[in-house]
């Protein structure tokens, strides 16, 4: 396949045979391939433009750089790992924390650039030593706890920033999005967040027409009269033009806040590669290090010009599962579409006009879903929280991360929130494990499981 840009035609190029899959090195006819590429863009669209808006970055640049990042990933993995790289939601809390302490967009992208460097180096390490180093340093109990505290750390952003701007719109958008996630089927269920945004956008316009301006906070602490949906910026924006670039700025305090997200990105990449391998029937374990390093390199390039970081997108795994088309040609088509979207400032202005109340309703669900992915990691790995070796560091780290607990080191430096919580989980687990008695290391629970020894013996006898 060379660099992953040559494909053989699958069958007649029209419809795969029943039960057949289109492999990464195959493609359908070019019109169908571009149609699938457009579908992949729509699937990633919701999260990939919500994330930069929540981070205070240019959505046009985010979409454009997601196309560039996808191309880098496909080239690095030689077309063997079909994936779309979009803006990572894991950094939303980091950006909010940095901005709350007075950090600018340049400081945000500088901190995230550092994360890209560490992710790139982690990928090289996995290439050299194998995936076992990830499991040794970050077992599921650690990874799940860090992902959980990253998601739940965002709760105050929704409660204090977005929801108060229009509580009733936020409530209705939350209900609509919840219904869309649960009740819709197939492709539409995977873009439920996007549909919730469209519903909120339209609802805000209707409420403005019926009730006029709303008196509430709008981007600041003081309540003022303002339109829910302000489209003045859309009229002024050009149809064609470059997004706004800016160079990153580096501050140690911001970098330390952002670094814990490396754990979430490694977990996302590992899960993606494993899922694609299972769906395609190919062993991709040897590609894990390459995938992680490629994600890191792509994030470095994106943040170097002022864009957000990127990660492999689970939304697009859903599209592949539904269509059974794993052709990387479709992802190249999606990357091209993303580049074209990025050159339309009018599109960026429409995205930037999303009302705060709408974001309030979306983020109530979205941030909670991010946090609960940590719980899903625990469930999938069968982490035993009855074991104090697992329970204690996870419990302490999550409360520190969610509650924003801080530890003042010097007059000019302190650790808090996500950074401190992650340090407590990782170091706490490994330090406790070093001193723990042998029976805890073998995952034998110390706490009462609610099952008697007689019941256990009975169940074994029945088996």
C-alpha positions as CSV (number, residue, x, y, z in Angstrom):
1,X,0.0,0.0,0.0
2,X,3.0,2.3,0.1
3,X,2.0,5.3,2.2
4,X,-1.6,4.2,2.3
5,X,-2.8,6.1,-0.8
6,X,-3.4,3.1,-3.1
7,X,-6.5,1.0,-2.9
8,X,-7.9,-1.9,-4.8
9,X,-11.5,-1.8,-5.9
10,X,-13.8,-3.9,-3.8
11,X,-16.0,-6.1,-5.9
12,X,-17.9,-4.0,-8.5
13,X,-17.3,-0.9,-6.4
14,X,-20.9,-0.4,-5.6
15,X,-22.3,-2.6,-2.8
16,X,-20.3,-5.0,-0.6
17,X,-21.6,-8.6,-0.6
18,X,-23.7,-9.6,2.4
19,X,-21.4,-10.2,5.3
20,X,-18.4,-8.8,3.5
21,X,-16.3,-5.9,4.7
22,X,-14.4,-3.3,2.7
23,X,-10.8,-3.6,4.1
24,X,-8.6,-0.5,4.8
25,X,-6.7,-1.2,1.5
26,X,-9.8,-1.4,-0.6
27,X,-12.3,1.2,-1.7
28,X,-15.7,1.5,-3.4
29,X,-16.3,3.7,-6.4
30,X,-15.0,7.3,-6.0
31,X,-18.5,8.9,-5.8
32,X,-19.5,6.4,-3.1
33,X,-16.1,6.9,-1.4
34,X,-16.6,10.7,-1.3
35,X,-20.1,10.2,0.0
36,X,-18.7,8.1,2.9
37,X,-16.1,10.7,3.5
38,X,-18.9,13.4,3.8
39,X,-20.7,11.0,6.3
40,X,-17.5,10.8,8.4
41,X,-17.3,14.6,8.4
42,X,-20.9,14.9,9.7
43,X,-20.2,12.3,12.3
44,X,-17.2,14.1,13.8
45,X,-18.7,17.5,13.2
46,X,-20.7,17.9,16.4
47,X,-17.9,17.3,18.9
48,X,-15.2,18.7,16.7
49,X,-16.6,22.1,16.5
50,X,-18.2,22.2,20.0
51,X,-14.8,21.5,21.6
52,X,-13.0,24.5,20.1
53,X,-15.9,26.8,21.0
54,X,-15.8,25.6,24.6
55,X,-12.1,26.1,24.6
56,X,-12.3,29.6,23.2
57,X,-10.5,28.7,20.0
58,X,-11.3,29.3,16.3
59,X,-13.7,26.5,15.1
60,X,-12.7,27.1,11.4
61,X,-9.0,26.4,12.3
62,X,-10.1,23.4,14.4
63,X,-12.0,21.8,11.4
64,X,-9.1,22.6,9.0
65,X,-6.4,21.2,11.3
66,X,-8.6,18.1,11.9
67,X,-8.3,17.4,8.2
68,X,-4.5,17.9,8.3
69,X,-4.2,15.7,11.4
70,X,-6.2,12.9,9.8
71,X,-3.8,13.0,6.8
72,X,-0.8,12.8,9.0
73,X,-2.3,9.9,10.9
74,X,-3.1,7.9,7.8
75,X,0.4,8.5,6.4
76,X,2.1,7.5,9.6
77,X,0.1,4.3,10.0
78,X,0.5,3.5,6.3
79,X,-3.2,3.4,5.8
80,X,-3.7,0.3,8.0
81,X,-5.6,2.1,10.9
82,X,-8.7,3.8,9.5
83,X,-9.4,6.8,11.8
84,X,-10.5,10.4,11.8
85,X,-8.7,12.8,14.2
86,X,-10.9,15.6,15.6
87,X,-10.6,18.1,18.4
88,X,-10.3,16.4,21.8
89,X,-13.0,17.2,24.3
90,X,-10.6,16.0,27.1
91,X,-9.0,19.5,27.0
92,X,-12.1,21.5,27.6
93,X,-11.6,21.5,31.3
94,X,-8.0,22.3,31.0
95,X,-8.8,25.3,28.8
96,X,-11.4,26.5,31.3
97,X,-9.0,26.2,34.2
98,X,-6.2,28.1,32.4
99,X,-8.5,30.9,31.3
100,X,-10.0,31.2,34.8
101,X,-6.5,32.0,36.0
102,X,-6.0,34.7,33.3
103,X,-4.5,32.6,30.6
104,X,-5.0,33.6,26.9
105,X,-5.6,31.5,23.8
106,X,-1.9,31.4,23.2
107,X,-1.3,30.1,26.7
108,X,-3.9,27.4,26.2
109,X,-2.4,26.2,22.9
110,X,1.1,26.4,24.4
111,X,0.0,24.1,27.3
112,X,-1.6,21.7,24.9
113,X,1.4,21.7,22.6
114,X,3.4,20.4,25.5
115,X,0.9,17.6,25.9
116,X,1.3,16.7,22.2
117,X,5.1,16.4,22.7
118,X,4.6,14.1,25.7
119,X,2.1,12.0,23.7
120,X,4.5,11.8,20.8
121,X,7.3,10.6,23.1
122,X,4.9,8.1,24.7
123,X,4.1,6.7,21.3
124,X,7.8,6.2,20.5
125,X,8.2,4.5,23.9
126,X,5.3,2.1,23.1
127,X,6.9,1.4,19.7
128,X,10.2,0.5,21.4
129,X,9.1,-1.4,24.5
130,X,5.6,-2.6,23.7
131,X,2.1,-1.8,25.1
132,X,3.1,-3.5,28.5
133,X,4.7,-0.2,29.7
134,X,1.3,1.5,29.4
135,X,-0.4,-1.2,31.5
136,X,2.4,-1.1,34.1
137,X,2.4,2.6,34.5
138,X,-1.3,3.2,34.1
139,X,-3.5,0.2,35.0
140,X,-7.3,0.6,34.4
141,X,-8.0,1.8,37.9
142,X,-5.6,4.8,37.3
143,X,-6.8,5.5,33.8
144,X,-10.5,5.3,34.7
145,X,-10.0,7.6,37.7
146,X,-8.1,10.2,35.7
147,X,-10.7,10.2,32.8
148,X,-13.5,10.5,35.4
149,X,-11.9,13.5,37.2
150,X,-11.2,15.3,33.9
151,X,-14.9,15.0,32.9
152,X,-16.4,15.9,36.3
153,X,-14.0,18.8,36.8
154,X,-16.0,20.5,34.1
155,X,-19.2,20.6,36.1
156,X,-18.7,24.2,37.5
157,X,-18.2,25.5,34.0
158,X,-21.7,24.5,33.0
159,X,-23.2,25.6,36.4
160,X,-21.6,29.0,36.5
161,X,-20.9,30.0,32.9
162,X,-23.4,28.5,30.4
163,X,-26.6,27.4,32.2
164,X,-27.3,30.9,33.8
165,X,-27.3,32.6,30.4
166,X,-30.6,31.0,29.6
167,X,-31.8,28.3,32.0
168,X,-35.0,27.4,30.2
169,X,-33.4,27.0,26.8
170,X,-30.6,24.9,28.5
171,X,-33.2,22.7,30.1
172,X,-35.1,22.1,26.9
173,X,-31.9,21.5,24.9
174,X,-30.8,19.0,27.6
175,X,-34.2,17.1,27.3
176,X,-34.1,17.1,23.5
177,X,-30.5,15.9,23.4
178,X,-31.2,13.2,25.9
179,X,-34.2,12.0,23.9
180,X,-32.1,12.1,20.7
181,X,-29.4,10.0,22.2
182,X,-31.8,7.4,23.6
183,X,-34.6,7.2,21.0
184,X,-32.9,7.8,17.6
185,X,-31.4,4.9,15.8
186,X,-28.3,4.3,13.7
187,X,-26.5,7.3,12.3
188,X,-28.7,9.9,13.8
189,X,-28.1,8.6,17.3
190,X,-24.4,9.2,16.8
191,X,-24.9,12.8,15.9
192,X,-27.4,13.5,18.7
193,X,-25.1,16.2,20.2
194,X,-25.1,18.0,16.8
195,X,-28.9,17.7,16.5
196,X,-29.2,19.1,20.0
197,X,-27.2,22.1,19.0
198,X,-29.3,22.7,15.9
199,X,-32.5,22.4,18.0
200,X,-31.1,24.9,20.5
201,X,-30.0,27.3,17.8
202,X,-33.5,27.3,16.3
203,X,-35.2,27.5,19.7
204,X,-33.2,30.5,20.7
205,X,-34.1,32.3,17.4
206,X,-37.8,31.5,18.0
207,X,-37.7,32.7,21.6
208,X,-36.0,36.0,20.5
209,X,-38.9,36.6,18.1
210,X,-41.6,35.8,20.7
211,X,-40.2,37.3,23.9
212,X,-37.5,39.7,22.7
213,X,-34.2,40.1,24.6
214,X,-33.3,38.2,27.7
215,X,-31.9,39.7,30.9
216,X,-29.0,37.4,32.0
217,X,-25.2,37.1,32.2
218,X,-23.7,37.0,28.7
219,X,-20.1,36.1,28.8
220,X,-19.6,38.0,32.0
221,X,-20.7,38.1,35.6
222,X,-23.2,40.9,35.3
223,X,-26.7,40.4,33.9
224,X,-27.5,42.5,30.8
225,X,-30.2,42.6,28.2
226,X,-29.1,40.7,25.1
227,X,-30.3,38.6,22.2
228,X,-30.1,34.9,22.8
229,X,-28.9,34.4,19.3
230,X,-26.7,37.2,17.9
231,X,-26.0,36.7,14.2
232,X,-24.3,40.1,13.6
233,X,-20.9,38.4,13.2
234,X,-22.3,36.1,10.6
235,X,-23.3,38.9,8.3
236,X,-19.8,40.5,8.5
237,X,-17.9,37.3,7.9
238,X,-16.5,36.4,4.4
239,X,-17.4,33.3,2.5
240,X,-13.8,32.4,1.7
241,X,-10.7,33.2,3.8
242,X,-8.1,31.8,6.1
243,X,-8.8,31.1,9.8
244,X,-7.0,33.1,12.4
245,X,-3.6,31.7,13.3
246,X,-1.6,32.5,16.4
247,X,1.6,31.2,18.0
248,X,1.5,29.3,21.3
249,X,2.9,30.8,24.5
250,X,4.4,28.6,27.3
251,X,3.8,28.9,31.0
252,X,4.7,26.1,33.4
253,X,1.6,26.5,35.5
254,X,-0.6,26.0,32.5
255,X,1.4,23.0,31.2
256,X,1.1,21.2,34.5
257,X,-2.6,21.6,34.4
258,X,-2.8,20.1,30.9
259,X,-0.3,17.2,31.2
260,X,-2.7,14.8,32.9
261,X,-4.8,14.7,29.8
262,X,-2.0,12.6,28.2
263,X,-3.4,9.6,30.1
264,X,-6.9,10.1,28.6
265,X,-5.4,10.4,25.1
266,X,-3.3,7.3,25.4
267,X,-6.4,5.4,26.6
268,X,-8.5,6.8,23.7
269,X,-5.9,5.7,21.1
270,X,-5.5,2.3,22.6
271,X,-9.2,1.7,22.7
272,X,-9.6,2.9,19.1
273,X,-6.8,0.7,17.7
274,X,-8.2,-2.3,19.6
275,X,-11.8,-1.6,18.3
276,X,-10.7,-1.2,14.7
277,X,-8.6,-4.4,14.9
278,X,-11.6,-6.3,16.3
279,X,-13.9,-5.0,13.5
280,X,-11.5,-5.6,10.6
281,X,-10.2,-8.9,12.0
282,X,-6.6,-7.6,11.7
283,X,-4.0,-7.6,14.5
284,X,-3.1,-4.0,15.0
285,X,-1.3,-4.2,18.3
286,X,2.0,-3.4,16.6
287,X,0.5,-0.2,15.3
288,X,-0.5,1.2,18.8
289,X,2.8,3.1,19.3
290,X,2.6,4.5,15.8
291,X,-1.0,5.6,16.3
292,X,-0.1,7.4,19.6
293,X,2.9,9.1,18.2
294,X,1.0,10.2,15.1
295,X,-1.7,11.7,17.3
296,X,1.0,13.5,19.3
297,X,2.6,14.9,16.1
298,X,-0.7,16.0,14.6
299,X,-1.6,17.8,17.9
300,X,1.8,19.5,18.0
301,X,1.3,20.8,14.4
302,X,-2.3,22.0,15.1
303,X,-1.5,23.8,18.4
304,X,1.7,25.3,16.9
305,X,-0.6,27.4,14.6
306,X,-3.2,28.2,17.2
307,X,-5.6,25.2,16.7
308,X,-6.8,22.7,19.3
309,X,-5.3,19.2,20.0
310,X,-6.7,16.2,18.2
311,X,-7.6,12.6,19.1
312,X,-9.0,9.5,17.4
313,X,-12.8,9.8,17.2
314,X,-15.1,7.1,18.4
315,X,-18.0,8.7,16.5
316,X,-16.3,7.5,13.3
317,X,-15.9,4.0,14.6
318,X,-19.7,4.0,14.7
319,X,-20.0,4.9,11.1
320,X,-17.6,2.1,10.1
321,X,-19.5,-0.4,12.2
322,X,-22.8,0.6,10.5
323,X,-21.4,0.6,7.0
324,X,-18.8,-2.1,7.3
325,X,-16.6,0.0,5.1
326,X,-13.1,0.4,6.7
327,X,-11.5,2.0,3.6
328,X,-8.9,4.6,4.4
329,X,-9.8,6.2,1.1
330,X,-13.1,7.5,2.7
331,X,-11.0,9.1,5.5
332,X,-8.8,10.9,2.9
333,X,-12.0,12.2,1.4
334,X,-13.2,13.3,4.8
335,X,-9.9,15.1,5.4
336,X,-10.3,17.0,2.1
337,X,-13.8,18.1,3.0
338,X,-12.6,19.3,6.4
339,X,-9.9,21.5,4.8
340,X,-12.6,23.1,2.6
341,X,-14.8,23.8,5.6
342,X,-11.9,25.5,7.3
343,X,-11.6,28.0,4.5
344,X,-15.1,29.4,5.1
345,X,-15.1,32.1,7.8
346,X,-18.9,32.4,7.4
347,X,-19.2,28.8,8.8
348,X,-17.0,29.7,11.7
349,X,-19.2,32.8,12.5
350,X,-22.3,30.6,12.6
351,X,-20.6,28.2,15.0
352,X,-19.3,31.1,17.2
353,X,-22.9,32.4,17.5
354,X,-24.2,29.4,19.4
355,X,-26.0,30.8,22.4
356,X,-24.6,30.2,25.9
357,X,-27.9,28.6,27.1
358,X,-27.7,26.0,24.3
359,X,-24.2,25.1,25.4
360,X,-25.5,24.8,28.9
361,X,-28.0,22.1,27.9
362,X,-25.4,20.3,25.8
363,X,-22.6,20.4,28.3
364,X,-24.7,19.0,31.2
365,X,-24.8,15.7,29.2
366,X,-21.5,16.0,27.4
367,X,-19.3,16.6,30.4
368,X,-21.1,13.9,32.4
369,X,-20.5,11.5,29.5
370,X,-16.8,12.2,29.5
371,X,-16.6,11.6,33.2
372,X,-18.6,8.4,33.0
373,X,-16.2,7.0,30.4
374,X,-13.9,6.6,33.3
375,X,-16.4,4.4,35.0
376,X,-16.8,2.4,31.7
377,X,-13.0,1.8,31.8
378,X,-13.4,0.3,35.3
379,X,-16.3,-1.9,34.3
380,X,-14.6,-3.2,31.1
381,X,-11.5,-4.0,33.1
382,X,-13.5,-5.4,36.0
383,X,-11.7,-3.1,38.5
384,X,-12.5,-4.2,42.0
385,X,-13.2,-1.1,44.1
386,X,-13.7,-3.3,47.2
387,X,-9.9,-3.5,47.2
388,X,-8.5,-0.5,49.2
389,X,-5.5,-0.5,46.9
390,X,-7.8,0.6,44.1
391,X,-10.4,2.5,46.1
392,X,-8.2,4.8,48.2
393,X,-6.1,6.6,45.4
394,X,-9.0,6.7,43.0
395,X,-11.4,8.2,45.7
396,X,-8.8,10.8,46.8
397,X,-7.8,11.9,43.3
398,X,-11.4,12.2,42.1
399,X,-12.5,14.4,45.0
400,X,-9.4,16.6,44.5
401,X,-10.1,16.9,40.8
402,X,-13.8,17.5,41.0
403,X,-13.7,19.8,44.0
404,X,-10.8,21.9,42.7
405,X,-8.6,21.2,45.8
406,X,-5.3,23.1,45.7
407,X,-1.9,22.6,47.2
408,X,0.3,25.7,47.5
409,X,3.9,24.9,46.8
410,X,5.4,28.4,46.8
411,X,4.0,31.9,46.6
412,X,3.9,31.7,42.8
413,X,3.2,28.1,42.2
414,X,0.4,25.7,43.3
415,X,-1.1,22.4,42.1
416,X,-4.9,22.1,41.9
417,X,-7.8,20.4,40.3
418,X,-7.0,18.0,37.4
419,X,-3.2,18.2,37.8
420,X,-3.2,17.5,41.5
421,X,-5.9,14.9,41.3
422,X,-4.0,13.0,38.6
423,X,-0.7,13.1,40.6
424,X,-2.5,11.7,43.6
425,X,-4.1,8.9,41.7
426,X,-0.9,7.8,39.9
427,X,1.6,8.2,42.7
428,X,-0.9,7.1,45.3
429,X,-1.6,3.9,43.5
430,X,2.1,3.0,42.9
431,X,3.3,4.0,46.4
432,X,0.5,2.1,48.1
433,X,1.1,-0.9,45.9
434,X,4.8,-0.9,47.0
435,X,3.8,-1.1,50.7
436,X,0.6,-3.2,50.4
437,X,0.5,-6.8,51.6
438,X,0.6,-9.5,49.0
439,X,-3.1,-10.4,49.3
440,X,-4.2,-6.9,48.1
441,X,-1.9,-7.1,45.1
442,X,-3.6,-10.2,43.9
443,X,-6.9,-8.3,43.8
444,X,-8.4,-10.2,46.8
445,X,-11.0,-7.8,48.3
446,X,-10.6,-6.8,51.9
447,X,-14.1,-5.3,52.2
448,X,-17.1,-7.5,52.6
449,X,-18.6,-8.3,49.2
450,X,-21.9,-9.3,50.6
451,X,-21.4,-12.9,49.7
452,X,-20.8,-15.5,52.4
453,X,-18.1,-18.2,52.1
454,X,-20.9,-20.8,52.1
455,X,-22.6,-19.0,49.1
456,X,-19.2,-19.0,47.2
457,X,-18.7,-22.7,47.8
458,X,-22.2,-23.4,46.8
459,X,-21.8,-21.5,43.5
460,X,-18.6,-23.3,42.8
461,X,-20.2,-26.7,43.4
462,X,-23.1,-25.8,41.1
463,X,-20.7,-24.8,38.4
